């Protein structure tokens, strides 16, 4: 079927090219309509995509409609939007979250285009890759990360807890680094400065998104490091359950105020997907995250990109997805 359609597209492009040549030679330009002239590059691009990719897509590409179905959200209309999948806290279904094992597994897994992990300070100012304020949920201890030295943390977790400098050098994929604010603005700023200084030294500015639930952190990053992509994190909001236009618009007003590029919502907000898509402005991209190992970037329009991707790459991915979707 792929070969058949590719042949059909090829014949269409070839026919248009022949007619275009004839039109140019005749001097009248009547053999090829202006509409066909306009769509010739589009047909050519689809043909090129079909030749290069066949009928396959990268494993990290998902469909918003399939994600909604999996989440039990039935919609009367199908959106047809592409999503890019990332690993939330690494491959945290296979390994303990945010550990070197989880992060390395995600980096080696073609099902993920990017990796998210969390950072905060230990008592001795070591940047620790850990989500919670305390060790309780994962290790059964009430000790707070910020009140415990890294050596103590390592001992209490049998070496599983990782430092940022131990993981950043082994991860090759694009990264979403979440700043876990503990309410101390000066400490948050220092942590942001240290992380961004390091990624600049590594020349990885285009590979990294800085996210946080703290609006102050996002404002600080955008004011001081405007070339770094940012995402503001939300869990449950009033618009999660009350689907009023004014509440959904308020979310976009909030991230416009902080100048965040990405609106990062828990998957519970999929129940409000209609309004989230309806009111989404260009240049603001929706990301859904869950407590398992998955995150999804929703590509509604060509402004919705994986950070660091160029407009050309995004257009190519759009055309490729539309072409392959014909067969699914």
LUMTORNU-710495 format. One record per residue: residue in one letter; x, y, z of N, C-alpha, C in turn. Coordinates in pm, whole numbers, padded with zeros to 5 digits, always signed. Last residue first. Layout:
BEGIN
AXYZXYZXYZ ...
***
This chain:
BEGIN
X-00289+00452+00903-00330+00406+01036-00472+00453+01060 X-00208+00561+00669-00214+00416+00674-00257+00361+00809 X-00199+00831+00712-00294+00783+00611-00313+00632+00624 X+00015+00878+00872-00117+00863+00936-00224+00813+00839 X+00223+00932+00701+00215+00799+00759+00078+00773+00821 X+00161+01206+00643+00171+01105+00538+00149+00964+00595 X+00170+01331+00889+00046+01333+00811+00046+01226+00704 X+00439+01285+00959+00331+01229+01040+00200+01223+00962 X+00572+01432+00758+00597+01289+00773+00482+01222+00850 X+00485+01690+00812+00452+01627+00684+00466+01475+00694 X+00595+01724+01073+00452+01741+01047+00410+01667+00919 X+00867+01694+01028+00798+01598+01114+00647+01604+01094 X+00912+01920+00866+00939+01785+00814+00863+01680+00896 X+00854+02123+01046+00772+02108+00926+00789+01968+00868 X+01062+02078+01231+00923+02067+01274+00830+02048+01155 X+01288+02132+01075+01269+01998+01133+01124+01976+01171 X+01236+02402+01025+01245+02307+00913+01224+02165+00963 X+01249+02521+01275+01123+02522+01202+01122+02422+01088 X+01446+02306+01494+01426+02418+01404+01289+02411+01339 X+01450+02219+01839+01422+02181+01700+01398+02306+01616 X+01468+02324+02094+01591+02308+02017+01570+02268+01873 X+01191+02146+02221+01288+02253+02236+01417+02222+02162 X+00959+02042+01989+01050+01993+02091+01163+02095+02100 X+00700+02283+01920+00822+02210+01887+00883+02146+02011 X+00456+02450+01785+00471+02350+01892+00587+02258+01857 X+00420+02598+01565+00496+02663+01674+00523+02566+01788 X+00258+02453+01401+00401+02445+01375+00485+02522+01476 X+00013+02306+01627+00053+02387+01511+00205+02385+01501 X+00001+02094+01811-00121+02142+01745-00087+02221+01618 X+00157+01859+01952+00191+01945+01839+00062+01984+01766 X+00224+01804+02286+00117+01806+02186+00153+01907+02077 X+00438+01589+02450+00428+01722+02392+00323+01715+02281 X+00401+01388+02730+00364+01405+02590+00363+01553+02553 X+00558+01143+02938+00517+01281+02915+00488+01294+02766 X+00578+00858+03160+00553+00921+03030+00515+01069+03041 X+00595+00680+03375+00719+00724+03310+00698+00803+03181 X+00349+00803+03603+00427+00691+03551+00547+00750+03475 X+00223+01035+03658+00310+00984+03764+00382+00856+03721 X+00246+01242+03360+00177+01150+03451+00274+01105+03557 X+00188+01534+03160+00276+01443+03233+00192+01358+03327 X+00164+01716+02857+00096+01639+02962+00196+01545+03028 X+00206+02037+02730+00273+01911+02765+00192+01844+02875 X+00148+02276+02479+00092+02195+02587+00175+02068+02605 X+00308+02586+02412+00293+02444+02380+00245+02366+02502 X+00284+02887+02256+00268+02823+02387+00230+02678+02360 X+00289+02966+01995+00408+02993+02075+00400+02941+02217 X-00050+03059+01970+00073+03015+01904+00192+03054+01992 X-00265+02972+02249-00205+03068+02155-00082+03008+02088 X-00543+02773+02306-00397+02773+02303-00344+02876+02204 X-00813+02740+02310-00762+02869+02352-00609+02877+02349 X-00850+02476+02212-00924+02589+02155-00859+02723+02186 X-00702+02314+02381-00662+02329+02241-00726+02452+02179 X-00847+02349+02617-00702+02372+02616-00650+02392+02474 X-01104+02272+02542-01077+02413+02569-00927+02444+02569 X-01056+01991+02503-01119+02076+02401-01084+02222+02420 X-00944+01889+02741-00862+01901+02622-00923+01992+02516 X-01015+01835+02997-01043+01970+02947-00972+01995+02815 X-00923+01589+03053-01069+01602+03051-01110+01740+02998 X-00653+01623+03082-00702+01577+02951-00854+01590+02941 X-00584+01674+03340-00634+01787+03262-00674+01750+03120 X-00466+01450+03429-00604+01471+03471-00668+01584+03391 X-00199+01470+03355-00292+01410+03259-00439+01419+03302 X-00072+01796+03445-00097+01656+03477-00205+01601+03383 X+00100+02014+03218-00018+01977+03294-00022+01828+03326 X+00273+02281+03127+00299+02141+03163+00195+02095+03264 X+00323+02484+02869+00224+02465+02975+00224+02317+03009 X+00618+02647+02765+00542+02522+02772+00448+02523+02892 X+00737+02892+02791+00710+02843+02656+00615+02724+02656 X+00662+03161+03015+00694+03020+02992+00657+02979+02850 X+00618+03416+03103+00682+03398+02972+00729+03255+02950 X+00462+03470+03315+00597+03423+03347+00682+03407+03221 X+00235+03552+03175+00293+03642+03275+00435+03601+03311 X+00177+03326+03030+00218+03446+02956+00285+03544+03052 X+00093+03159+03226+00223+03129+03165+00270+03243+03075 X-00149+03295+03295-00045+03269+03395+00090+03243+03330 X-00294+03287+03060-00255+03417+03114-00141+03401+03214 X-00340+03017+03046-00253+03077+02946-00210+03218+02987 X-00511+02993+03269-00386+02916+03261-00289+02980+03163 X-00726+03153+03192-00640+03197+03303-00508+03121+03304 X-00856+03004+03003-00780+03121+02958-00684+03170+03066 X-00981+02829+03180-00879+02779+03088-00792+02893+03037 X-01157+03007+03305-01056+02935+03385-00945+02879+03297 X-01321+03101+03101-01240+03197+03176-01130+03128+03256 X-01458+02871+03013-01360+02937+02927-01266+03027+03007 X-01479+02599+03237-01527+02730+03196-01417+02801+03118 X-01488+02332+03354-01444+02364+03219-01510+02493+03168 X-01362+02225+03636-01464+02323+03594-01423+02379+03459 X-01141+02058+03657-01274+02004+03685-01388+02096+03640 X-00923+02205+03573-00920+02059+03559-01060+02001+03569 X-00954+02465+03646-01000+02428+03511-00992+02279+03485 X-00835+02471+03896-00981+02481+03888-01033+02439+03752 X-00579+02215+03876-00624+02353+03886-00776+02355+03879 X-00318+02000+03957-00462+02015+03945-00497+02162+03965 X-00037+02088+03847-00093+01956+03876-00243+01962+03855 X+00190+02251+03630+00066+02254+03707+00021+02111+03731 X+00490+02420+03546+00425+02294+03582+00299+02321+03666 X+00619+02584+03269+00559+02600+03401+00469+02480+03430 X+00931+02579+03103+00797+02520+03116+00745+02538+03257 X+01157+02732+02866+01103+02713+03001+00963+02652+02996 X+01473+02751+02696+01330+02720+02696+01282+02692+02838 X+01701+03017+02696+01672+02884+02751+01520+02863+02752 X+01737+03276+02627+01753+03177+02520+01727+03034+02567 X+01720+03434+02856+01607+03432+02762+01619+03328+02651 X+01808+03440+03142+01856+03345+03039+01748+03329+02932 X+01682+03630+03296+01828+03624+03297+01888+03534+03189 X+01407+03604+03250+01468+03736+03259+01619+03730+03239 X+01363+03330+03251+01333+03406+03130+01393+03546+03132 X+01441+03264+03515+01510+03205+03399+01487+03290+03275 X+01254+03414+03665+01398+03437+03680+01476+03384+03559 X+01010+03299+03591+01037+03441+03563+01186+03471+03568 X+01052+03042+03695+01035+03061+03551+01060+03206+03512 X+01067+03098+03972+01180+03034+03902+01170+03060+03753 X+00813+03201+04019+00930+03286+04040+01053+03229+03970 X+00645+02988+03982+00640+03095+03882+00761+03187+03897 X+00724+02658+04035+00740+02793+04089+00740+02897+03977 X+00738+02426+03911+00604+02463+03954+00604+02606+04009 X+00953+02427+03622+00931+02435+03766+00784+02465+03793 X+01215+02363+03382+01075+02370+03424+01068+02381+03575 X+01419+02417+03111+01411+02433+03255+01264+02449+03293 X+01542+02213+02856+01427+02291+02902+01435+02298+03054 X+01820+02170+02642+01765+02170+02778+01646+02264+02792 X+01954+02186+02406+01905+02054+02445+01821+02056+02571 X+02061+02432+02371+01946+02397+02287+01883+02264+02325 X+02278+02425+02551+02166+02515+02575+02042+02476+02495 X+02513+02281+02564+02388+02207+02547+02264+02294+02571 X+02787+02322+02622+02729+02366+02495+02600+02291+02462 X+02889+02283+02869+02877+02163+02786+02822+02193+02648 X+02858+02538+02963+02994+02484+02950+02995+02361+02859 X+02581+02539+02971+02651+02627+02877+02794+02579+02855 X+02532+02366+03177+02489+02326+03042+02550+02416+02935 X+02650+02513+03390+02703+02383+03351+02661+02345+03209 X+02491+02739+03405+02635+02754+03382+02696+02623+03333 X+02249+02616+03467+02265+02677+03335+02413+02703+03305 X+02299+02525+03732+02260+02432+03627+02288+02491+03489 X+02359+02765+03864+02458+02658+03860+02427+02558+03748 X+02123+02914+03835+02251+02966+03784+02353+02854+03767 X+01940+02747+03972+01924+02774+03828+02057+02820+03769 X+02049+02771+04230+02042+02640+04166+02027+02655+04015 X+02013+03041+04278+02150+02988+04278+02153+02852+04208 X+01735+03052+04277+01812+03127+04177+01954+03072+04165 X+01676+02894+04502+01629+02854+04369+01710+02923+04259 X+01787+03050+04704+01843+02918+04678+01802+02869+04539 X+01615+03268+04685+01758+03287+04661+01827+03154+04632 X+01364+03154+04751+01388+03212+04618+01537+03227+04587 X+01261+02879+04894+01367+02976+04918+01410+03033+04782 X+01084+02676+04834+01031+02801+04886+01134+02908+04918 X+01198+02470+04709+01161+02446+04849+01115+02576+04916 X+01158+02360+04377+01166+02472+04470+01121+02430+04610 X+01317+02179+04169+01226+02151+04280+01243+02260+04387 X+01332+02224+03834+01384+02282+03958+01281+02259+04068 X+01374+01978+03593+01278+02049+03678+01344+02094+03807 X+01484+01960+03276+01535+01962+03412+01439+02045+03497 X+01460+01773+03011+01371+01863+03084+01415+01856+03231 X+01679+01723+02736+01649+01710+02878+01550+01815+02924 X+01764+01508+02461+01722+01637+02514+01664+01618+02654 X+02021+01253+02514+01895+01305+02461+01865+01443+02518 X+02243+01172+02652+02263+01233+02521+02135+01296+02465 X+02392+01140+02964+02264+01151+02893+02283+01230+02764 X+02625+01150+03103+02594+01022+03037+02464+01028+02956 X+02654+01397+03227+02751+01358+03125+02718+01231+03051 X+02454+01406+03419+02446+01495+03304+02540+01452+03191 X+02506+01235+03638+02414+01191+03531+02422+01276+03406 X+02676+01344+03820+02698+01204+03785+02614+01161+03665 X+02588+01596+03872+02712+01584+03796+02746+01440+03760 X+02360+01537+04029+02346+01591+03893+02472+01571+03812 X+02373+01226+04203+02405+01368+04195+02395+01411+04049 X+02124+00986+04306+02231+01033+04217+02252+01183+04230 X+02057+00712+04515+02034+00853+04487+02153+00908+04410 X+02171+00459+04562+02079+00479+04449+02057+00626+04415 X+02326+00396+04780+02393+00446+04661+02302+00475+04543 X+02144+00332+04977+02233+00227+04923+02295+00268+04789 X+02026+00544+05092+01960+00489+04973+02043+00381+04905 X+02193+00617+05300+02056+00579+05333+01982+00517+05215 X+02426+00687+05157+02428+00575+05250+02286+00525+05278 X+02342+00911+05015+02392+00794+04943+02388+00670+05030 X+02283+01081+05227+02178+01040+05134+02218+00913+05059 X+02539+01117+05332+02435+01052+05412+02321+01001+05324 X+02660+01250+05117+02716+01124+05165+02613+01047+05248 X+02507+01482+05103+02499+01386+04995+02554+01251+05037 X+02338+01558+05415+02451+01567+05323+02437+01460+05214 X+02017+01697+05470+02102+01577+05475+02216+01592+05376 X+01827+01881+05428+01883+01876+05563+01978+01759+05582 X+01723+01851+05176+01797+01973+05205+01859+01978+05343 X+01582+01610+05203+01700+01618+05117+01786+01737+05155 X+01482+01499+05528+01465+01590+05415+01594+01599+05335 X+01389+01188+05663+01496+01285+05639+01467+01367+05514 X+01214+00987+05708+01160+01124+05715+01266+01230+05687 X+01223+00700+05497+01287+00785+05598+01227+00925+05591 X+01147+00530+05289+01094+00509+05422+01157+00591+05533 X+01212+00563+05024+01311+00496+05109+01269+00485+05256 X+01002+00684+04885+01084+00583+04817+01174+00503+04912 X+00872+00851+05073+00795+00771+04975+00878+00658+04915 X+01085+00975+05236+00982+00887+05289+00919+00796+05183 X+01280+01161+05196+01308+01026+05147+01192+00929+05172 X+01135+01481+05093+01187+01384+05190+01209+01247+05125 X+01058+01615+04867+01130+01690+04969+01199+01596+05067 X+01105+01430+04557+01035+01467+04680+01123+01549+04773 X+01300+01388+04340+01176+01463+04327+01121+01516+04459 X+01645+01420+04253+01542+01360+04338+01418+01449+04335 X+01960+01459+04223+01852+01424+04130+01746+01348+04209 X+02126+01731+04381+02077+01594+04389+01962+01574+04290 X+02408+01914+04408+02283+01908+04334+02241+01762+04322 X+02527+01994+04727+02543+01906+04611+02408+01902+04540 X+02512+02136+04966+02502+02206+04838+02543+02121+04718 X+02484+01989+05194+02618+02037+05161+02627+02093+05019 X+02215+01918+05183+02260+02007+05289+02397+02067+05257 X+02128+01930+04829+02146+01859+04958+02196+01960+05061 X+01898+02090+04607+02023+02088+04682+02016+01993+04802 X+01751+01932+04315+01744+02016+04435+01877+02004+04508 X+01579+01826+04019+01701+01859+04091+01671+01949+04211 X+01442+01566+03811+01426+01673+03909+01557+01699+03983 X+01405+01500+03455+01445+01464+03591+01443+01589+03679 X+01303+01370+03141+01280+01465+03250+01340+01412+03379 X+01417+01334+02813+01416+01279+02948+01394+01392+03048 X+01295+01263+02478+01360+01346+02578+01342+01283+02716 X+01188+01066+02326+01266+01168+02256+01341+01257+02353 X+01152+00718+02371+01156+00850+02432+01242+00945+02349 X+01182+00477+02251+01044+00521+02273+01037+00661+02333 X+01443+00396+02245+01396+00476+02131+01252+00521+02146 X+01648+00409+02521+01518+00359+02473+01465+00450+02363 X+01866+00514+02642+01889+00407+02545+01762+00353+02481 X+01761+00691+02819+01849+00744+02716+01873+00641+02606 X+01628+00520+02992+01550+00609+02906+01635+00662+02791 X+01849+00401+03117+01757+00318+03040+01674+00403+02945 X+01957+00622+03250+02034+00558+03143+01944+00471+03055 X+01751+00673+03432+01789+00774+03334+01868+00713+03218 X+01744+00438+03586+01625+00484+03515+01660+00582+03404 X+02009+00430+03688+01956+00318+03608+01836+00362+03526 X+02024+00663+03837+02107+00650+03718+02055+00539+03628 X+01685+00759+03925+01814+00695+03951+01895+00687+03822 X+01431+00858+03876+01541+00953+03890+01676+00892+03925 X+01258+00572+04010+01260+00702+03944+01384+00784+03977 X+01371+00244+03962+01332+00347+04058+01356+00485+03997 X+01261+00107+03644+01361+00131+03749+01307+00235+03846 X+01038+00085+03485+01132-00026+03488+01229-00015+03606 X+00912+00322+03517+00831+00203+03533+00920+00079+03546 X+01092+00522+03461+01057+00499+03601+00956+00388+03623 X+01317+00617+03289+01233+00500+03265+01186+00448+03400 X+01294+00960+03408+01361+00846+03347+01264+00733+03317 X+01095+01132+03483+01185+01081+03586+01262+00959+03537 X+00938+01049+03194+00918+01125+03317+00995+01061+03432 X+01044+01069+02873+01051+00981+02990+01044+01066+03117 X+00818+01167+02604+00939+01177+02684+00931+01086+02805 X+00682+01181+02276+00686+01117+02407+00822+01136+02475 X+00490+01403+02095+00625+01353+02116+00637+01304+02260 X+00202+01376+01886+00261+01399+02018+00401+01339+02022 X-00011+01517+01636+00106+01438+01673+00149+01473+01815 X-00363+01514+01596-00240+01583+01632-00132+01484+01675 X-00623+01438+01536-00519+01412+01438-00386+01478+01470 X-00870+01458+01668-00788+01577+01647-00681+01556+01540 X-01200+01356+01621-01060+01314+01627-00975+01434+01589 X-01489+01410+01824-01405+01444+01710-01264+01391+01730 X-01589+01313+02060-01667+01290+01938-01585+01320+01812 X-01381+01135+02284-01418+01260+02218-01491+01230+02089 X-01323+00985+02589-01385+00967+02457-01429+01103+02404 X-01071+00892+02779-01139+01015+02741-01195+01001+02600 X-00908+00689+02867-01052+00676+02887-01130+00802+02858 X-00647+00696+02802-00682+00759+02929-00832+00751+02958 X-00658+00584+02552-00590+00509+02658-00627+00563+02796 X-00781+00795+02416-00849+00667+02428-00790+00584+02542 X-00577+00986+02433-00708+01012+02494-00786+00882+02515 X-00380+00860+02282-00353+00892+02424-00485+00916+02497 X-00502+00855+02033-00473+00728+02101-00446+00750+02250 X-00511+01131+01982-00635+01054+01989-00614+00921+02061 X-00242+01199+01968-00323+01252+02078-00452+01173+02093 X-00007+00948+01894-00124+01023+01849-00202+01072+01970 X+00354+00964+01907+00224+00910+01946+00114+00998+01889 X+00693+00884+01869+00579+00959+01816+00449+00888+01853 X+00899+00721+01943+00855+00822+02040+00738+00907+01990 X+00963+00565+01726+00887+00503+01834+00836+00604+01936 X+00909+00731+01410+00991+00702+01527+00905+00648+01641 X+00710+00552+01167+00739+00672+01244+00834+00635+01357 X+00669+00420+00833+00701+00408+00975+00726+00545+01036 X+00646+00377+00564+00523+00396+00641+00548+00390+00791 X+00919+00553+00435+00823+00446+00411+00697+00474+00489 X+01102+00759+00463+01050+00695+00584+00964+00573+00559 X+01185+00839+00204+01282+00827+00312+01230+00741+00427 X+00958+00841+00043+01075+00768-00001+01171+00740+00115 X+00785+01004+00185+00747+00865+00162+00867+00781+00120 X+00919+01249+00175+00896+01184+00304+00866+01036+00286 X+00901+01301-00099+01033+01281-00038+01019+01208+00095 X+00624+01333-00118+00690+01227-00193+00826+01195-00132 X+00590+01560+00039+00527+01434+00080+00595+01316+00010 X+00732+01741-00120+00778+01712+00015+00718+01582+00067 X+00578+01747-00352+00717+01701-00360+00769+01663-00222 X+00342+01856-00257+00341+01719-00310+00483+01663-00314 X+00447+02109-00188+00388+02024-00086+00385+01879-00132 X+00530+02221-00431+00630+02189-00328+00577+02095-00220 X+00264+02233-00555+00371+02150-00608+00479+02120-00504 X+00079+02414-00470+00085+02286-00400+00195+02194-00450 X+00109+02633-00638+00122+02653-00495+00143+02522-00421 X+00055+02531-00890+00188+02583-00860+00211+02589-00710 X-00215+02485-00855-00126+02370-00865+00018+02411-00842 X-00306+02748-00846-00330+02661-00732-00236+02542-00736 X-00245+02841-01097-00171+02899-00984-00189+02813-00860 X-00222+02565-01333-00294+02668-01259-00211+02721-01145 X-00061+02516-01628-00054+02485-01486-00119+02599-01409 X-00100+02608-01884-00103+02463-01865-00103+02424-01716 X-00066+02875-01915-00203+02829-01891-00209+02680-01860 X+00165+03010-01979+00143+02976-01839+00003+02925-01811 X+00272+03113-02218+00136+03151-02182+00105+03121-02036 X+00515+03008-02283+00508+03152-02259+00370+03198-02218 X+00585+02751-02329+00486+02809-02417+00476+02960-02401 X+00768+02691-02126+00813+02694-02264+00714+02764-02356 X+00611+02699-01899+00721+02794-01911+00766+02806-02055 X+00441+02490-01956+00386+02624-01940+00494+02728-01957 X+00614+02275-01959+00543+02311-02080+00490+02452-02074 X+00689+02274-01694+00791+02297-01796+00726+02341-01926 X+00445+02213-01578+00509+02341-01545+00614+02376-01649 X+00401+01963-01679+00310+02070-01722+00371+02207-01691 X+00605+01829-01548+00603+01831-01694+00517+01946-01744 X+00525+01869-01282+00653+01922-01326+00658+01933-01479 X+00284+01730-01274+00284+01875-01251+00413+01939-01302 X+00377+01471-01322+00284+01532-01414+00283+01684-01400 X+00537+01429-01095+00597+01425-01228+00508+01495-01329 X+00345+01443-00893+00453+01541-00897+00514+01548-01035 X+00188+01218-00967+00127+01350-00957+00234+01459-00967 X+00374+01012-00952+00313+01041-01081+00250+01179-01081 X+00426+01021-00675+00533+01047-00770+00475+01085-00907 X+00181+00947-00573+00230+01082-00545+00339+01119-00645 X+00177+00683-00670+00073+00778-00710+00117+00922-00687 X+00393+00573-00537+00395+00578-00683+00293+00680-00733 X+00300+00592-00278+00420+00666-00314+00429+00681-00465 X+00088+00413-00294+00059+00553-00274+00180+00639-00312 X+00232+00172-00336+00130+00215-00430+00104+00365-00418 X+00391+00154-00112+00455+00166-00242+00356+00218-00346 X+00195+00125+00085+00285+00240+00088+00346+00264-00049 X+00083-00120+00000+00000+00000+00000+00087+00126+00000 
***
